Amino acid sequence: MRTLAVGTLRATCVAALLATVGGVAHADDPAPAPSPGCSRPVPAQGETTVQFEGTERSGEYRQHVPAGANRPLPVVIALHGFLENIAISDLGSGMGDFGYRNGFITITPQLDRLGLAQWEYGPDSADLTWVSEVLTNVESSLCVDTRRVYVTGLSMGAFAASSIGCRFADRIAAIAPVAGLRDFSWCTPSRPVPVIAFHGTDDPIVSYDGQAGSGSGSGSAGGVGGSPVTDNAAAWARRDGCTGAPMRTTIAADVVLDRYSCPSGMDVQLYSVLGGGHIWPGSDSPLYPEVIVGSNTDSINATALIWDFFRTHPMNT
């Protein structure tokens, strides 16, 4: 392992929105399920890069470990987008820095591969098998609450997060695809998986309405199919046992929230950024130029909303 310097990133808190999305803990939430790593020495707080070789893939992952790692902590796996790397992903979401302040471990993986940085996200993807092996390694080396493991990602990372929610529902408590929620015909998770998603209505790379020729079809983002994002959210709602049409709430002048009526413990939410582009909502990263990805919003911060959703949706079984 080699320890890297930790950068300070701004993550705007949106406490005023928490009542809207129902972010409260429940008295009947399950007790932590400690991973094997809880028997190991307590790691130092900070950022470390770990080289990791799986059965078919190899790569590295960056782990951000907060203070208090002597007890089982939640884990958020953050997947980079097409052509991105660990550093771009970390800067774009600010998830690692947010985790330091809110008591969860952030894992940002990246494969060693020739050619363009990307994820294969089909039903038998060796890339995503490697991500699951990374999780096993994390659970063996750090003190993790195995009932509170979550996955998020941007763009192709969102496609991969959607796929992981299908394939590894027995290990993943909830998912948060940003600019790329997908519904796969082969998706039959072993348990319902709560979903929070974000998408700009003017996304120039992964089209919000699934128009042919957009990134959601065969463009540079490597998309799969042309279903509108709202249809993909509805498919996950059906998969999770939710009923009826979503209730739409205006969060801000440029943000609406579609939320479904779901069984206890389940939740499907879609934040639509009106006029928004292909970007992490609320990010202040300079690496997403508006001329390429479109407009962002400062009305919401996806990182804060994702964590509030995750922390209130542990795996109950």
C-alpha positions in Angstrom: 0.0 0.0 0.0 1.1 3.6 -0.5 -0.5 6.5 1.3 -1.5 9.6 -0.7 -2.3 13.1 0.3 -6.0 13.8 1.0 -7.5 16.8 -0.8 -10.2 18.9 0.7 -13.4 19.1 -1.4 -16.5 21.1 -0.8 -19.7 19.1 -0.3 -22.7 21.4 0.1 -25.2 20.1 2.7 -28.9 20.3 1.7 -30.5 19.7 5.0 -33.6 21.6 3.9 -34.3 18.8 1.4 -34.0 15.9 3.8 -37.6 16.1 5.1 -38.7 16.0 1.4 -36.9 12.7 0.7 -37.9 11.1 4.0 -34.3 10.7 5.4 -34.9 9.4 8.8 -33.5 6.3 10.6 -35.8 3.6 11.8 -35.8 2.0 15.2 -36.0 -1.5 13.6 -33.0 -1.0 11.4 -30.8 -4.1 11.7 -27.7 -4.2 14.0 -24.4 -3.9 12.2 -23.0 -7.1 10.6 -19.2 -7.0 11.2 -17.0 -8.1 8.4 -13.9 -10.4 9.0 -11.7 -7.2 8.9 -13.1 -6.1 12.2 -10.7 -8.5 13.9 -7.7 -6.8 12.3 -5.7 -3.8 13.7 -7.5 -0.5 13.3 -6.2 1.3 10.1 -5.0 4.8 10.0 -7.4 7.5 8.9 -6.8 8.8 5.4 -6.4 7.8 1.8 -4.6 4.7 0.6 -4.2 3.1 -2.8 -4.3 -0.7 -2.9 -3.1 -2.8 -5.8 -5.5 -5.7 -6.3 -5.5 -8.8 -8.6 -8.7 -10.8 -9.0 -9.4 -14.0 -10.7 -9.7 -12.5 -14.2 -9.0 -8.8 -13.8 -6.4 -6.7 -12.0 -6.3 -3.0 -11.0 -6.3 -0.8 -8.0 -8.7 0.9 -5.7 -8.4 4.0 -3.5 -9.9 3.7 -0.1 -10.9 6.7 2.1 -11.0 5.6 5.7 -12.6 8.0 8.3 -12.0 8.2 12.0 -13.7 5.6 14.1 -12.7 2.6 11.9 -12.6 0.4 15.0 -16.3 -0.3 14.5 -18.3 -1.7 11.5 -18.6 1.2 9.0 -20.7 1.6 5.9 -19.0 1.4 2.5 -19.7 3.4 -0.6 -18.2 2.1 -3.8 -17.9 4.9 -6.4 -17.4 3.9 -10.0 -15.8 6.3 -12.5 -17.3 7.2 -15.9 -16.1 6.5 -19.4 -12.5 7.9 -20.0 -12.2 8.8 -16.3 -10.0 7.6 -13.6 -9.9 7.4 -9.8 -8.8 11.0 -9.4 -11.4 12.5 -11.7 -14.1 10.4 -10.0 -13.1 11.4 -6.5 -12.9 15.1 -7.5 -16.2 15.0 -9.3 -18.3 13.5 -6.5 -16.4 14.5 -3.4 -17.6 11.3 -1.9 -14.3 10.5 -0.1 -14.2 13.8 1.6 -17.9 13.6 2.5 -17.3 10.2 4.0 -14.6 11.5 6.3 -17.1 13.9 7.8 -20.0 11.4 7.9 -18.4 8.2 9.0 -18.3 5.9 6.0 -15.6 4.3 3.9 -15.3 5.3 0.2 -13.8 2.8 -2.3 -13.0 4.0 -5.8 -11.8 1.2 -8.1 -10.1 1.3 -11.5 -9.0 -1.6 -13.7 -5.6 -2.0 -15.3 -6.5 -2.4 -19.0 -5.2 -1.4 -22.4 -7.1 1.2 -24.2 -9.9 3.5 -23.0 -10.9 3.5 -19.3 -14.4 1.9 -19.2 -16.5 -0.8 -17.6 -18.0 -3.9 -19.1 -21.4 -4.2 -17.4 -23.2 -7.1 -19.1 -24.8 -10.0 -17.1 -21.5 -12.0 -16.9 -19.0 -9.1 -16.8 -15.6 -10.0 -15.5 -15.1 -6.3 -14.7 -17.9 -6.3 -12.2 -16.9 -9.7 -10.8 -13.6 -8.0 -10.1 -15.4 -5.2 -8.3 -17.2 -7.8 -6.1 -13.7 -9.3 -5.4 -12.5 -5.8 -4.4 -15.4 -5.6 -2.0 -14.4 -9.0 -0.5 -10.9 -7.7 0.0 -12.1 -4.6 1.6 -14.4 -6.5 4.0 -11.4 -8.7 4.9 -9.0 -5.8 5.6 -11.3 -3.1 7.1 -14.1 -3.2 9.6 -17.2 -3.0 7.4 -20.9 -3.3 8.2 -21.8 -5.8 5.5 -25.5 -4.7 5.8 -24.5 -1.2 4.7 -22.6 -1.6 1.4 -23.7 0.7 -1.4 -22.7 1.5 -5.0 -22.9 4.7 -7.0 -21.3 5.9 -10.2 -21.4 8.5 -13.0 -22.3 7.8 -16.7 -20.8 4.4 -17.6 -20.2 4.1 -13.8 -23.9 4.5 -13.4 -24.5 1.7 -16.0 -22.2 -0.5 -14.0 -23.8 0.5 -10.7 -27.2 -0.5 -12.2 -25.7 -3.9 -13.3 -24.2 -4.5 -9.9 -27.6 -3.9 -8.3 -28.9 -6.7 -10.5 -26.0 -9.2 -10.0 -25.0 -8.6 -6.4 -28.2 -7.7 -4.6 -27.2 -10.2 -1.9 -24.3 -7.9 -1.0 -25.4 -4.4 -2.1 -28.0 -2.6 0.1 -28.8 0.2 -2.4 -27.6 1.9 -5.6 -27.3 5.5 -6.8 -26.7 5.8 -10.6 -25.9 9.4 -11.7 -26.6 10.3 -15.4 -27.1 6.6 -16.4 -29.7 4.6 -14.6 -30.3 1.5 -16.7 -32.9 -1.2 -16.8 -31.6 -4.5 -18.2 -33.9 -7.2 -19.6 -31.8 -9.8 -17.8 -32.0 -8.1 -14.4 -33.4 -10.4 -11.8 -31.9 -9.4 -8.4 -32.1 -11.9 -5.5 -33.8 -9.2 -3.4 -35.4 -5.8 -4.1 -32.8 -3.0 -4.2 -33.6 0.6 -3.3 -32.6 3.1 -5.9 -31.9 6.8 -6.0 -31.0 8.3 -9.4 -30.2 11.6 -11.0 -30.3 12.8 -14.6 -30.3 16.0 -16.5 -33.1 16.5 -19.0 -30.6 18.1 -21.5 -27.9 15.5 -21.1 -26.0 15.6 -24.4 -24.2 12.2 -23.9 -26.8 9.9 -22.3 -30.2 11.2 -23.5 -32.8 11.7 -20.8 -35.6 10.6 -23.2 -33.6 7.8 -24.9 -33.6 9.3 -28.4 -31.8 7.3 -31.0 -28.2 8.4 -31.7 -27.7 9.6 -28.1 -25.1 8.2 -25.7 -27.8 5.9 -24.4 -27.8 4.0 -27.7 -24.3 3.6 -29.2 -22.5 6.9 -28.5 -19.2 7.5 -26.8 -20.5 6.8 -23.3 -21.1 3.2 -24.3 -24.8 3.2 -23.4 -27.2 0.3 -23.8 -30.6 0.8 -25.3 -32.7 3.9 -25.7 -35.3 3.7 -22.9 -36.2 7.1 -21.3 -34.7 7.5 -17.8 -38.2 7.8 -16.4 -39.1 4.4 -17.9 -35.9 2.9 -16.3 -36.9 4.3 -12.9 -40.4 2.8 -13.4 -38.9 -0.6 -14.2 -36.9 -0.6 -11.0 -40.0 0.5 -9.1 -41.9 -2.5 -10.4 -38.9 -4.8 -9.6 -39.0 -3.5 -6.0 -42.7 -4.1 -5.6 -43.7 -0.4 -5.8 -47.1 0.5 -7.2 -48.7 3.3 -9.2 -47.3 6.3 -10.9 -44.6 8.3 -9.1 -45.5 11.4 -7.1 -43.7 14.4 -8.5 -42.4 17.1 -6.2 -40.8 20.4 -7.2 -37.5 20.6 -5.2 -36.3 23.8 -6.9 -36.9 25.9 -10.0 -34.7 23.5 -11.9 -35.2 20.2 -10.0 -38.1 17.8 -9.7 -38.3 14.5 -7.7 -40.3 11.5 -8.8 -40.8 9.1 -5.9 -42.8 5.9 -5.9 -45.1 4.3 -3.3 -43.0 1.3 -2.2 -43.2 -1.5 0.4 -41.6 -0.8 3.8 -37.8 -0.5 3.4 -37.9 0.0 -0.3 -37.6 3.3 -2.2 -37.2 4.4 -5.8 -36.4 8.1 -6.4 -35.5 9.9 -9.6 -34.2 13.5 -9.4 -34.5 15.2 -12.8 -32.4 18.4 -13.3 -34.4 20.6 -15.7 -32.0 21.7 -18.4 -29.2 19.8 -16.7 -26.3 18.1 -18.5 -24.2 15.0 -18.1 -22.7 15.8 -14.7 -22.8 15.1 -11.0 -25.4 17.5 -9.6 -23.8 20.1 -7.3 -20.2 19.2 -8.2 -17.7 22.1 -8.4 -15.1 20.0 -10.2 -13.4 22.0 -13.0 -12.9 18.8 -15.0 -16.5 18.8 -16.4 -16.5 21.8 -18.9 -20.0 23.0 -19.7 -19.3 23.2 -23.4 -18.9 19.3 -23.4 -21.2 18.0 -20.6 -23.9 20.8 -20.4 -25.2 22.8 -17.4 -25.0 21.8 -13.8 -27.2 22.9 -10.8 -26.4 24.2 -7.4 -29.9 23.7 -6.2 -29.1 20.2 -4.9 -25.9 18.2 -4.1 -26.1 14.6 -5.2 -23.4 13.5 -2.8 -25.4 14.7 0.2 -28.7 13.3 -1.0 -27.1 10.0 -2.0 -25.6 9.5 1.5 -28.9 10.4 3.2 -30.6 7.8 1.1 -28.0 5.2 1.7 -27.8 5.7 5.5 -31.5 5.1 5.8 -31.6 2.0 3.5 -29.6 -0.7 5.1 -30.0 -4.3 4.0 -32.5 -5.9 6.4 -32.0 -9.5 5.3 
